Amino acid sequence: MKADTGLIQDCFSWNPAGAIRAGRNPATYRYHGETIHVNGDCLYNSASRLRIPDLLAFALECLPNRNSLVYGNLYGIGHEATTIFRGTLRYEGFGEIMGTLARIGFFNTEPLPILKNKKRPTYQTFLLELLQIESKNVCESMMGEVNITERIVALGLCKERGTAMKTAKTIRFLGFHERREIPVSCQTAFDVTCLLMEERLAYSGTEQDMVLLHHEVEVDFLDGRAMENHRATLLEFGRTENGKKTTAMALTVGIPAAIGALLLLANKIKTRGVLRPIDPEVYLPALDILKAYGFKMLEKIE
């Protein structure tokens, strides 16, 4: 049996700090009977290519997400499932770029000396510090993609030149080459990176965010029947109603929580205490209400 789940985003409809921290967490999962442990520092490097059969237009990759094994116990398959995997979906190339940014030092959380000065450094000065380049006599051409790429490779932070070039493009897109002063609120490289991501990766008024959730369960029958692959996929976009925009992230997180509250207020859930939505008493009425709100899962058995 196998279960894959994920969330995919390009820009941020929530705090980028959470997304960065999620990419630094250690992970554990089971694959063909073997328990795999991934160190948090290696998580981005463990991203694997993924294609969803019903959504082949999406070039995706998947990163393991924390401890997948707890879900085997929750769903009662912990002892029999040879593969148990919970992952985070991203567009292909995300892991290699983020991994390189991490090795350069953009996500470090230790206080940075140049950010303690009363005279505030610029983003360019900050970048030169990370790339270990003497800031004296630096001309604008040295901040181009080619030069940044060459420096990343020279420092041994990325073996693939193509990945180094993508990372250099990302660095410039985020604005690390600019001569604007860094706000005093930023005391670490992590702070600076999150601030620029909030600025440059926010959705514009004409853009919609998207949430993609995908589950796969492979069932191997003991009576000799052919193995079945059960797939369930949710693809949800942000909505605009009466001129008001609501993100897909807000919809898919907020509405289920609101449904749970309504079911409790209507005394439809008799069980008391902190509950997970894996009990029929909870999920059967909740799924009906979600469907009424327009949430649809594409389900297939092959």
C-alpha positions in Angstrom: 0.0 0.0 0.0 1.2 3.5 -0.7 -0.2 6.9 0.1 1.1 10.2 -1.4 -0.1 13.6 -0.4 1.1 17.0 -1.2 0.6 20.8 -1.5 2.0 22.8 -4.4 2.7 26.5 -4.6 4.7 28.9 -6.7 4.1 32.3 -5.0 3.2 32.5 -1.4 -0.3 32.8 0.0 1.1 32.3 3.5 4.3 33.2 5.3 7.4 32.0 3.4 9.1 31.4 6.7 6.9 28.4 7.2 7.7 27.0 3.7 11.4 27.4 4.3 11.4 25.8 7.7 9.3 22.9 6.3 12.2 22.3 3.8 14.7 21.9 6.7 12.8 19.3 8.8 14.1 15.7 9.0 11.8 13.1 7.4 11.1 9.4 7.9 9.1 7.1 5.6 8.9 3.5 4.5 9.7 2.4 0.9 9.3 -1.2 -0.2 9.7 -2.4 3.4 12.8 -0.3 4.2 12.6 2.6 6.6 14.3 5.7 5.2 15.5 8.6 7.3 16.4 11.9 5.7 18.4 14.6 7.6 16.9 18.0 7.5 20.0 19.4 5.8 19.6 16.9 3.0 15.8 17.2 2.5 15.9 19.4 -0.6 18.4 17.0 -2.2 15.9 14.1 -1.7 13.3 15.6 -4.0 12.1 13.1 -6.6 10.4 13.6 -9.9 6.6 13.0 -9.9 4.0 12.9 -12.6 0.3 12.5 -11.8 -1.4 10.4 -14.5 -4.5 12.6 -14.8 -2.5 15.9 -14.6 0.5 15.3 -16.9 0.7 19.1 -17.7 2.2 19.6 -14.3 6.0 19.0 -14.0 6.2 18.1 -10.3 8.6 16.8 -7.7 8.0 15.5 -4.2 9.9 16.0 -1.0 9.3 13.7 2.1 7.3 15.5 4.8 8.2 14.8 8.4 7.4 11.4 9.8 5.1 9.4 7.4 5.0 6.3 9.6 2.5 7.8 12.1 -0.1 7.7 9.3 0.3 4.0 8.9 -0.8 3.5 12.5 -3.7 6.1 12.2 -5.1 4.3 9.2 -4.5 0.8 10.5 -2.0 -0.2 7.8 1.2 0.3 9.8 2.1 -3.5 9.9 1.1 -4.5 6.4 2.0 -1.6 4.2 5.4 -1.9 2.5 5.4 1.7 1.5 4.1 4.6 3.5 5.0 8.1 2.2 3.7 11.6 2.9 5.2 14.3 0.8 5.1 17.9 -0.2 4.6 18.7 -3.9 6.5 21.4 -5.6 7.2 22.3 -9.2 10.2 20.5 -10.7 13.5 22.3 -10.0 12.3 23.7 -6.6 14.5 21.3 -4.6 17.7 22.0 -6.5 17.4 25.7 -6.3 16.3 25.8 -2.7 19.0 23.4 -1.7 21.7 25.6 -3.4 20.3 28.7 -1.7 20.5 26.8 1.7 24.2 25.9 1.0 25.0 29.5 0.2 23.6 30.5 3.5 20.4 32.3 2.7 18.4 30.3 5.3 20.9 30.6 8.2 19.2 31.7 11.4 22.3 32.8 13.3 22.8 36.6 13.8 24.9 38.0 11.0 27.6 40.6 12.1 27.0 43.0 9.1 23.3 43.1 10.1 24.1 44.3 13.6 25.8 47.6 12.4 24.0 50.9 12.9 24.8 51.7 9.3 22.5 49.4 7.5 24.0 47.2 4.7 22.4 46.9 1.3 21.0 43.7 -0.2 24.0 43.7 -2.5 26.5 44.0 0.4 24.6 41.1 2.1 24.9 39.0 -1.1 28.6 39.7 -1.4 29.1 38.6 2.2 27.4 35.3 1.5 29.4 34.8 -1.7 32.6 35.7 0.1 33.4 38.5 -2.3 35.3 41.6 -1.2 32.9 44.5 -1.5 35.6 47.1 -2.5 35.6 48.1 -6.1 32.7 45.8 -7.0 31.0 47.0 -10.2 27.5 46.4 -11.3 28.5 43.9 -14.0 29.8 41.6 -11.3 26.3 41.2 -10.0 25.1 39.6 -13.2 23.8 36.1 -13.6 27.0 34.7 -15.2 29.3 36.1 -12.5 27.0 34.9 -9.6 26.8 31.5 -11.3 30.6 31.3 -11.6 31.0 32.2 -7.9 28.5 29.6 -6.8 30.4 26.9 -8.8 33.8 28.2 -7.6 32.8 27.9 -4.0 31.8 24.3 -4.5 28.2 25.0 -3.5 26.7 23.5 -6.6 28.2 20.8 -8.9 25.7 21.3 -11.8 26.3 24.6 -13.7 22.7 24.5 -14.9 21.4 24.5 -11.3 23.9 27.2 -10.4 22.5 29.4 -13.2 18.9 28.8 -12.1 19.9 29.8 -8.6 21.6 32.9 -9.8 18.5 33.9 -11.7 16.5 33.3 -8.5 18.9 35.5 -6.5 18.5 38.4 -8.9 14.8 37.9 -9.3 14.4 38.2 -5.5 16.5 41.4 -5.6 19.6 40.4 -3.6 21.8 42.4 -6.1 20.0 45.7 -5.4 21.6 48.6 -3.4 18.6 49.2 -1.2 19.2 49.2 2.6 18.1 46.2 4.6 15.5 47.1 7.3 16.7 47.1 10.9 14.2 44.3 11.6 16.4 41.9 9.7 19.0 40.4 12.0 19.7 37.1 10.2 20.1 35.8 6.6 16.8 34.0 7.1 15.1 37.3 8.0 16.4 39.0 4.9 15.4 36.1 2.6 11.9 35.9 4.0 11.4 39.6 3.6 12.4 39.6 -0.1 10.3 36.5 -0.7 7.3 38.2 0.8 7.9 41.2 -1.5 8.7 39.4 -4.7 6.6 36.2 -4.4 3.3 37.7 -3.4 0.3 37.1 -5.7 -0.7 40.1 -7.8 -4.4 41.2 -8.1 -4.8 39.2 -11.3 -3.2 35.9 -10.1 -4.8 32.9 -8.5 -3.2 30.5 -6.1 -3.6 26.8 -6.5 -3.7 23.8 -4.1 -3.0 20.3 -5.3 -3.6 17.3 -3.1 -2.9 13.8 -4.4 -3.4 10.4 -2.7 -2.4 7.0 -4.1 -3.1 3.6 -2.4 -1.9 0.4 -4.0 -3.8 -2.6 -2.8 -2.3 -6.1 -3.1 -5.0 -8.8 -2.4 -4.2 -12.0 -0.6 -6.7 -14.0 -2.7 -4.7 -13.6 -5.9 -6.7 -10.8 -7.5 -4.8 -8.3 -9.6 -3.4 -5.3 -7.7 -5.5 -2.1 -7.7 -4.3 1.5 -7.7 -6.7 3.8 -6.0 -6.1 7.5 -6.8 -7.8 10.6 -5.4 -6.8 14.1 -6.5 -8.0 17.6 -5.5 -7.1 20.6 -7.7 -8.4 23.8 -6.3 -7.9 27.4 -7.4 -8.5 30.7 -5.6 -12.0 32.1 -6.2 -13.4 35.5 -6.9 -17.0 36.2 -5.9 -18.7 39.7 -6.0 -15.3 41.2 -6.6 -13.8 39.6 -3.5 -10.8 37.2 -3.9 -10.3 34.3 -1.6 -7.2 32.1 -1.9 -7.3 28.4 -2.4 -5.2 28.1 0.7 -7.8 29.9 2.7 -10.6 27.9 1.2 -9.1 24.5 1.7 -7.9 25.2 5.3 -10.7 27.5 6.5 -13.8 25.8 5.2 -13.1 22.3 6.6 -12.4 23.9 10.0 -15.7 25.9 9.8 -17.6 22.7 8.8 -16.2 21.0 11.9 -17.4 23.9 14.1 -20.9 23.8 12.5 -21.3 20.1 13.0 -20.4 20.5 16.7 -22.8 23.4 17.1 -25.6 21.3 15.5 -24.7 18.4 17.8 -24.1 16.2 14.7 -20.8 15.0 16.3 -21.6 13.1 19.5 -18.1 12.1 20.5 -16.3 14.6 22.7 -12.7 15.5 22.9 -10.0 16.3 20.3 -10.9 14.4 17.2 -9.3 13.6 13.9 -11.5 13.6 10.8 -11.0 9.9 10.2 -14.1 8.8 12.0 -17.3 8.3 9.8 -19.2 10.5 12.3 -17.0 13.4 11.2 -16.0 12.8 7.7 -19.2 11.6 6.1 -21.3 14.8 6.8 -18.2 16.9 6.2 -17.6 15.5 2.8 -21.2 16.2 1.8 -20.9 19.8 2.9 -17.5 20.2 1.1 -19.1 18.9 -2.1 -21.9 21.5 -1.7 -19.2 24.2 -1.6 -17.8 22.9 -4.9 -14.9 20.9 -3.7 -14.5 17.8 -5.9 -12.0 14.9 -5.8 -11.1 13.2 -9.0 -11.1 9.5 -8.0 -10.0 6.5 -10.1 -9.4 2.8 -9.5 -7.2 1.0 -12.0 
